[in-house]
């Protein structure tokens, strides 16, 4: 029989994914002596968001009839998940795994800026805060190691000519 202890899950998508994108990983089923099994097992994969009481998500498991199973999933909420793999109703295959689902690219329609716009003028320092979200509403954050102070200095070009229609001339 297939061993839930010696079978394995392989692929980056076991531990890392991007919101909304279809991710895949493989499960290789073997017996207790590491012999590849022919397939036909009842494999299931469940994704549970950390700290959530929502119903967990299930991955789509396809039996390749050669001892390998392809798992596909697409999760839209960024965060940390626990991945549990069951073989014939019993959790195993090295699981549970910790999965990090990162936000997708920023969606400009869900991005907003706020700050000292009314006090902005040429040559004067002012603060502007920008909050970006992806198309699923996930906040996009930066790597704390890249910005240890929690902020970044950015130079903006300020245009105040109403005849330009809110755009700056190319320089």
N, C-alpha and C positions, 0 to 999 in steps of 0.2 A: 504493500500500500504506500501511498504518498506520505512522506514524513513532513509534518508541519515544522519540525525542528531543523531539518537539514535543507529544506527548500529555501529559495532565496528570491528577493526582489532586487532588480537591477535597473539603473538609470537615474539621471539627475532629477527627474520629475517625482521621485519618491520623496525628496526633501525640499525641492524648490520649484516654484511655478509662478506664472504671471496671471493676474486676474483676467478672466474672460478668454484666455487662449486655451485651446485644446492641448493638454499635456498627455504624454504616454510614458509608461514604463513596462518592464517585462517581469513576469514571475516565472521562474524555472522550478518545476516540480521534480523532486528526486525521492528515492526511498532512503531508508536509514543507512544504506551502504553507498550513497551518492550515485546510484544508477538512475538515469533519466527515466521518468515515467511516461507512459504513452498519452496522457491527457485523460479527459473524461471526468475529472474531479469537479466538485461544486466549489468554485472559488468566488469569494466576494470581497469587495474592498469598500470600506466606509471611512469618510472624512468628517471629523467632528471639530468645529471651531472652538478653540480654547475659551473657556468661561461662558459659553453659550448653552442655553437650554433648548435651542432650536433643533428640529429634526435633522440628523446628520445627512450628508450627501453621500450617494453611492456612485462608485465608478462603474464604467461599463467594462466587463471582463469578457474577452473573446478567447476561446480555446483554439489554439493552433493545431491541435491533435498530434503534437510531437513532444509533449511535455512542457511546452511553454505557453504562457497566457499573456496576451496584450491587455493592458489596463489603460483606458482613456477616461479623462475627466476634464471638466471646465468649471472652475469655481470663480465667481465674480466678486466675492467679498474678500478683500485683502486681510491678512492676519496670520496667526499661527494655528495650525491644525494638528490633530492626531490622526494618523493613518493606521487603520487596523485591517489586516488581511486574514481572512478565515479560509481554511481548507476543510471542506465537508463539515462546516458548522463550528469549527474550533479555531480560535485565534492562534496564529503562528507566523511562520515565514519571516522571523526576525522582527515582527511588528510587536508593539506599536512603534511607528516612526514619527518624528517631528517634521512637519511640512511647513515651510514659509511661503505664503502666497503674497507676492509683491503687487503693488498698484501698477496699472497699465500706464501708458504715456499720458501726459496732461491733455485734458480736453479744454480748449479755451473758453467754451461756453459755460463751463463750470468753475472757471478760475476767476478769482476776484482780488482786487487790490484796494487797500485802504491806508490812510495816513494823513499827512499834513499837506494835502494837495492845495488847499486854499492859501497856504503860506509859502508855496513854492515860488521861487524866483531865481533868475540866473545868478550864479556865484554863491548861492546860499545852500548850506547843507540842510536837508530835511529827511524825515523818515517816511518810508513807504513800505507797507507789508503786503506780501503777495501770498495767497493761499491757493495752491493748485490741487485739482482733483482730476481723477480719470473719468471716463464715460460711465463708470458704475458708481461714482460718488465717493470712491476711496480717496482719502487724503494722500498726497504724495509728499514724502519727506526725503531729506537728503541723508547721506551717510554721516553720522556724527563725527567720524574720524576726519572727514573732508572739511567740516565746518565746526571745529571744537568750541567756538564762541557762540554757536547757534545762529549766526547770521553771516551775511556776505555783503561787502560793499560793492555797489553797482553804480556805474555812472549812467545817468539818463540824460537824453537830450530834451530840453524844455522848449516848446514852441508856443508862443503866445499870440501869433498873428492870426486873427480870426479869418483872414482871407485865404488861409491855407487849408481850411476845413478840418483842422485837428491833425493834419499830417505835417511832418517836418520835411523840408527840402533835403534831397540827397547831398551829402558833403563829400 
